[in-house]
Amino acid sequence: MTRRVIVAMSGGVDSSVAAALLVDAGHEVIGITLNVEQPGHSPDDRREGCCSLASIEDARRVADQIGIPHYSLNFRERFARMVVDDFVAEYERGRTPNPCVRCNQHIKFDGILDRLAGLDADFVATGHYARVEHGVPASRSQLLRALDGAKDQSYVLYPVQQSTLRRVLFPLGNLHKADVRAIARGRGLRTAEKPESQEICFVTGGHYGSFVAEHATAPVRRGPIVTVDGQVVGEHRGLIYYTIGQRRGLGVAGADPRYVVDLDPTRNAVVIGRRELLDSTGCVVDAVNWVSIERPREALRCEVRVRAHAPLTPATIHVGPTDSVAIEFDEPQRAVAPGQAAVVYQGDRVLGGGTIARAMRPWARERAMVTPAS
């Protein structure tokens, strides 16, 4: 059955092949690229990231090659407000955000779905490596991990609402990256050999900390580096330059290696300790979206991923009366960072996920028993 499908074309090989496969399947395809170029990027910037003007041109030329219409939509203000501003605010709070999660939620899906009615389209498709199984109208669509485990991107897709997932296609979900490259070469697509961008697309010319400092709502302040028992052992140059698990660049001498085990914005302190103090027995997760299932009413056995490339770990989910849950790991997990996503799986199925609000570390609980809350 022929459908009208909007394809989000980033100018990379993955979305190019996704569009081509949908054309091959007989669908009426419309390519859309969202212009999210931020101030400070030169019009002559030939970066490979999905935010560059060069990528918009690549998407347009691929659309010409495969014979589909292509439109570029101005999403600069929305991207700045929903993704960039949130990124900066989270670092100012001593958290470690994942901007790709926000971009998928508020830009690539919600933003394009806003255009579906105007274009009389049935589905939106992307080049993400994930799968979706659509049931009959009365049942829930299922978000699944990609066949290519090395490229699976289901982790960053957990915020997609069920109402949105029903109108989403992932043409690459059953392919390996090598297959996608081969398809692009076979069709002579200009993006066939285009390298992948591994950087945060809107951070250019330096470390993310410099970007946050430039866009912060208040001046970045120096503060104490302290041990878990409160001893001041040094001075940091601003919380935004540190992440949980960091070892290098602390400027603190000692017989044993020390790691950042906590960031305390209340005291403007970087807390350091031995490597084993990075271990968490669980975490509290806020703003949970249950994408493939209804909200559970009782404890749930599952597997959890607490960073984009972390291994899945067995865990138990304890559901409370709000949209927060407590996750109890079967085995302690290292460097669980507030601001990152915790995504819940059963087999290949993505049940849901949310934002890590707090890591449960034994030493932090012990310290709270003797240290008054500030």
Rosetta blueprint (number, residue, H / E / L):
1 M L
2 T L
3 R L
4 R E
5 V E
6 I E
7 V E
8 A E
9 M L
10 S L
11 G L
12 G L
13 V H
14 D H
15 S H
16 S H
17 V H
18 A H
19 A H
20 A H
21 L H
22 L H
23 V H
24 D H
25 A L
26 G L
27 H L
28 E E
29 V E
30 I E
31 G E
32 I E
33 T E
34 L E
35 N E
36 V L
37 E L
38 Q L
39 P L
40 G L
41 H L
42 S L
43 P L
44 D L
45 D L
46 R L
47 R L
48 E L
49 G L
50 C L
51 C L
52 S L
53 L H
54 A H
55 S H
56 I H
57 E H
58 D H
59 A H
60 R H
61 R H
62 V H
63 A H
64 D H
65 Q H
66 I H
67 G L
68 I L
69 P L
70 H E
71 Y E
72 S E
73 L E
74 N E
75 F L
76 R H
77 E H
78 R H
79 F H
80 A H
81 R H
82 M H
83 V H
84 V H
85 D H
86 D H
87 F H
88 V H
89 A H
90 E H
91 Y H
92 E H
93 R L
94 G L
95 R L
96 T L
97 P L
98 N L
99 P H
100 C H
101 V H
102 R H
103 C H
104 N H
105 Q H
106 H H
107 I H
108 K H
109 F H
110 D H
111 G H
112 I H
113 L H
114 D H
115 R H
116 L H
117 A H
118 G H
119 L H
120 D L
121 A L
122 D L
123 F E
124 V E
125 A E
126 T L
127 G L
128 H L
129 Y L
130 A E
131 R E
132 V E
133 E E
134 H L
135 G L
136 V L
137 P L
138 A L
139 S L
140 R L
141 S L
142 Q E
143 L E
144 L E
145 R E
146 A L
147 L L
148 D L
149 G L
150 A L
151 K L
152 D L
153 Q L
154 S H
155 Y H
156 V H
157 L H
158 Y L
159 P L
160 V L
161 Q L
162 Q H
163 S H
164 T H
165 L H
166 R L
167 R L
168 V E
169 L E
170 F L
171 P L
172 L L
173 G L
174 N L
175 L L
176 H L
177 K H
178 A H
179 D H
180 V H
181 R H
182 A H
183 I H
184 A H
185 R H
186 G H
187 R L
188 G L
189 L L
190 R L
191 T L
192 A L
193 E L
194 K L
195 P L
196 E L
197 S L
198 Q L
199 E L
200 I L
201 C L
202 F L
203 V L
204 T L
205 G L
206 G L
207 H L
208 Y H
209 G H
210 S H
211 F H
212 V H
213 A H
214 E H
215 H H
216 A L
217 T L
218 A L
219 P L
220 V L
221 R L
222 R L
223 G E
224 P E
225 I E
226 V E
227 T E
228 V L
229 D L
230 G L
231 Q L
232 V E
233 V E
234 G E
235 E E
236 H E
237 R L
238 G L
239 L H
240 I H
241 Y H
242 Y L
243 T L
244 I L
245 G L
246 Q L
247 R L
248 R L
249 G L
250 L L
251 G L
252 V L
253 A L
254 G L
255 A L
256 D L
257 P L
258 R L
259 Y E
260 V E
261 V E
262 D E
263 L E
264 D E
265 P L
266 T L
267 R L
268 N L
269 A E
270 V E
271 V E
272 I E
273 G E
274 R L
275 R H
276 E H
277 L H
278 L H
279 D E
280 S E
281 T E
282 G E
283 C E
284 V E
285 V E
286 D E
287 A E
288 V E
289 N E
290 W E
291 V L
292 S L
293 I L
294 E L
295 R L
296 P L
297 R L
298 E L
299 A L
300 L E
301 R E
302 C E
303 E E
304 V E
305 R E
306 V L
307 R L
308 A L
309 H L
310 A L
311 P L
312 L L
313 T E
314 P E
315 A E
316 T E
317 I E
318 H E
319 V E
320 G L
321 P L
322 T L
323 D L
324 S L
325 V E
326 A E
327 I E
328 E E
329 F E
330 D E
331 E E
332 P E
333 Q E
334 R E
335 A L
336 V L
337 A L
338 P L
339 G L
340 Q L
341 A E
342 A E
343 V E
344 V E
345 Y E
346 Q E
347 G L
348 D L
349 R E
350 V E
351 L E
352 G E
353 G E
354 G E
355 T E
356 I E
357 A E
358 R E
359 A E
360 M E
361 R L
362 P H
363 W H
364 A H
365 R H
366 E H
367 R H
368 A H
369 M H
370 V H
371 T L
372 P L
373 A L
374 S L
